[in-house]
Amino acid sequence: MNERRLLPVYLLGAAGSAYVFWYYVSASAFLPALVFGLVTAAFVARLRILTADS
């Protein structure tokens, strides 16, 4: 897939994992929150790399 088609995938992935991260933090389940925090950071980092090239 080209980079322009991947942009919405990364945006949806970052938004979805950020929501799940917030849900687990509010439920005091810190291990799953840690995992989804890392997933969110990975999506945001990849999104920044993708948009920096544009």
N, CA, C and O of each residue as an XYZ file, in Angstrom:
216
protein
N       0.845     -1.183      0.000
C       0.000      0.000      0.000
C       0.885      1.239      0.000
O       1.970      1.245      0.581
N       0.410      2.271     -0.650
C       1.195      3.492     -0.640
C       0.934      4.277      0.655
O       0.008      3.974      1.407
N       1.758      5.272      0.887
C       1.723      5.997      2.156
C       0.434      6.797      2.340
O      -0.044      6.941      3.465
N      -0.123      7.308      1.272
C      -1.362      8.095      1.388
C      -2.529      7.217      1.831
O      -3.434      7.693      2.517
N      -2.519      5.954      1.451
C      -3.597      5.054      1.845
C      -3.417      4.544      3.273
O      -4.385      4.137      3.914
N      -2.181      4.566      3.773
C      -1.924      4.101      5.132
C      -2.241      5.155      6.190
O      -2.441      4.811      7.355
N      -2.291      6.420      5.811
C      -2.528      7.496      6.772
C      -3.814      7.308      7.579
O      -3.761      7.422      8.803
N      -4.976      7.023      6.956
C      -6.186      6.810      7.757
C      -6.103      5.583      8.660
O      -6.703      5.559      9.735
N      -5.367      4.572      8.229
C      -5.216      3.366      9.048
C      -4.464      3.702     10.331
O      -4.855      3.276     11.418
N      -3.382      4.467     10.199
C      -2.619      4.863     11.381
C      -3.418      5.810     12.270
O      -3.334      5.725     13.495
N      -4.187      6.705     11.671
C      -5.018      7.611     12.474
C      -6.072      6.847     13.266
O      -6.268      7.100     14.455
N      -6.745      5.919     12.608
C      -7.757      5.119     13.304
C      -7.131      4.215     14.362
O      -7.693      4.034     15.442
N      -5.984      3.656     14.054
C      -5.295      2.813     15.026
C      -4.865      3.591     16.249
O      -5.027      3.119     17.374
N      -4.315      4.783     16.043
C      -3.889      5.617     17.172
C      -5.083      6.062     18.005
O      -5.026      6.036     19.235
N      -6.158      6.467     17.347
C      -7.348      6.906     18.077
C      -7.986      5.747     18.840
O      -8.374      5.904     19.997
N      -8.094      4.604     18.207
C      -8.698      3.445     18.872
C      -7.879      2.957     20.051
O      -8.431      2.657     21.110
N      -6.581      2.874     19.879
C      -5.755      2.402     20.992
C      -5.665      3.440     22.102
O      -5.526      3.075     23.269
N      -5.741      4.727     21.763
C      -5.761      5.760     22.804
C      -7.046      5.664     23.628
O      -7.021      5.850     24.844
N      -8.166      5.375     22.968
C      -9.425      5.203     23.695
C      -9.359      3.997     24.629
O      -9.779      4.079     25.783
N      -8.837      2.888     24.135
C      -8.729      1.689     24.968
C      -7.761      1.934     26.122
O      -7.994      1.472     27.239
N      -6.670      2.664     25.853
C      -5.737      3.050     26.914
C      -6.458      3.834     27.997
O      -6.308      3.535     29.182
N      -7.242      4.839     27.603
C      -7.989      5.643     28.574
C      -8.980      4.772     29.362
O      -9.138      4.950     30.570
N      -9.638      3.842     28.683
C     -10.599      2.964     29.345
C      -9.923      2.139     30.440
O     -10.429      2.057     31.559
N      -8.780      1.526     30.119
C      -8.095      0.697     31.100
C      -7.508      1.516     32.249
O      -7.475      1.051     33.389
N      -7.049      2.723     31.957
C      -6.547      3.580     33.036
C      -7.684      3.956     33.982
O      -7.512      3.938     35.201
N      -8.841      4.295     33.424
C      -9.970      4.665     34.271
C     -10.521      3.476     35.049
O     -11.153      3.654     36.090
N     -10.285      2.260     34.549
C     -10.729      1.049     35.247
C      -9.655      0.513     36.190
O      -9.844     -0.535     36.807
N      -8.541      1.213     36.306
C      -7.414      0.837     37.169
C      -6.801     -0.513     36.797
O      -6.316     -1.243     37.661
N      -6.828     -0.829     35.528
C      -6.165     -2.038     35.037
C      -4.875     -1.580     34.343
O      -4.865     -1.274     33.151
N      -3.806     -1.544     35.114
C      -2.608     -0.866     34.630
C      -1.764     -1.697     33.666
O      -1.074     -1.121     32.825
N      -1.791     -3.005     33.754
C      -1.017     -3.811     32.804
C      -1.567     -3.699     31.383
O      -0.791     -3.444     30.461
N      -2.879     -3.879     31.165
C      -3.393     -3.659     29.805
C      -3.236     -2.201     29.363
O      -3.036     -1.935     28.178
N      -3.327     -1.258     30.303
C      -3.140      0.148     29.947
C      -1.718      0.387     29.462
O      -1.505      1.159     28.528
N      -0.756     -0.259     30.079
C       0.632     -0.131     29.651
C       0.809     -0.647     28.229
O       1.479     -0.019     27.409
N       0.206     -1.791     27.946
C       0.309     -2.372     26.604
C      -0.310     -1.436     25.571
O       0.295     -1.178     24.531
N      -1.496     -0.932     25.843
C      -2.147     -0.056     24.872
C      -1.486      1.316     24.810
O      -1.570      1.991     23.784
N      -0.836      1.737     25.877
C      -0.043      2.955     25.820
C       1.133      2.798     24.870
O       1.451      3.711     24.110
N       1.774      1.645     24.916
C       2.888      1.375     23.997
C       2.407      1.262     22.551
O       3.073      1.735     21.630
N       1.249      0.634     22.358
C       0.687      0.522     21.012
C       0.343      1.909     20.468
O       0.597      2.200     19.299
N      -0.230      2.758     21.312
C      -0.555      4.120     20.901
C       0.705      4.883     20.533
O       0.737      5.588     19.524
N       1.739      4.744     21.346
C       3.008      5.428     21.050
C       3.601      4.936     19.730
O       4.160      5.727     18.970
N       3.484      3.650     19.455
C       3.997      3.115     18.197
C       3.220      3.671     17.001
O       3.815      4.026     15.984
N       1.905      3.745     17.121
C       1.098      4.310     16.037
C       1.438      5.777     15.812
O       1.563      6.214     14.668
N       1.587      6.536     16.880
C       1.904      7.960     16.753
C       3.295      8.148     16.158
O       3.495      9.025     15.318
N       4.254      7.336     16.583
C       5.605      7.440     16.027
C       5.599      7.118     14.536
O       6.226      7.823     13.745
N       4.908      6.073     14.157
C       4.847      5.712     12.736
C       4.112      6.780     11.935
O       4.485      7.071     10.798
N       3.075      7.364     12.518
C       2.340      8.425     11.854
C       3.220      9.654     11.653
O       3.153     10.299     10.606
N       4.037      9.982     12.638
C       4.956     11.125     12.513
C       5.994     10.873     11.429
O       6.332     11.778     10.667
N       6.496      9.656     11.358
C       7.468      9.315     10.307
C       6.802      9.420      8.934
O       7.400      9.914      7.978
N       5.572      8.955      8.852
C       4.852      8.970      7.584
C       4.576     10.401      7.131
O       4.729     10.711      5.949
N       4.178     11.268      8.039
C       3.853     12.643      7.664
C       5.089     13.511      7.503
O       5.026     14.537      6.827
N       6.207     13.133      8.101
C       7.439     13.917      7.949
C       7.984     13.809      6.534
O       8.630     14.737      6.048
N       7.733     12.693      5.870
C       8.219     12.510      4.518
C       7.397     13.281      3.493
O       7.856     13.513      2.375
N       6.193     13.674      3.866
C       5.299     14.357      2.922
C       5.664     15.809      2.729
O       5.006     16.515      1.965
